[in-house]
């Protein structure tokens, strides 16, 4: 029986081929890392509101679903807030959508600047924002809502010679053990509009 003859590569040629192989592995690893980074960036863009840089509705609903599941499993308190900018339509109608966008960005910056990094904040659409507070009961959440309203009222938007004094309505509710995202949002929305009625703010 004949045996195949194995020809050993000269040492120098072996080193060259091994070096080329390592270089190819490194190149492929770099390309894979670049693809992973690109995919992560696309996922971020898919969950981010382009105007404010906050979570968009899709991203916020993801966090809301997780918060409700965590509350149901572990019993930890958490609260949901809904906020919107009072009299937003007249701002758009009077000063234009560019100023309206600046007002929304201003409100989002104020909210983001006065919550914890662990909390979730998103723009749900138009002038409506959602906020999830972890490890907080309803009483503390409502006090926080009042504090945020005071902050917004005390920080007018200044654009050149234009000064806009803004206000926000914020409703809050705790998460129940058997909640769904839709039920929690409905309660927070009802609380927000009750507050509008009490303050004499017309519904948009």
Protein Blocks (a to p, Z undefined) as FASTA:
>chain_A
ZZdddddddfklmmmmmmmmmmmmmmmmmmmmmmmmmmmmmmmmmmpcfklopacfklmm
mmmmmmmmmmmmnopacdddddddehklmmmmmnojklmmmmmmmmmmmmmmmccfkbcc
ddfbhjbccdddehiafklmmmmmmmmmmmmmmmccdehjaccddddddddddddfkbcf
klmmmmmmmmmmmmmmmnopacZZ
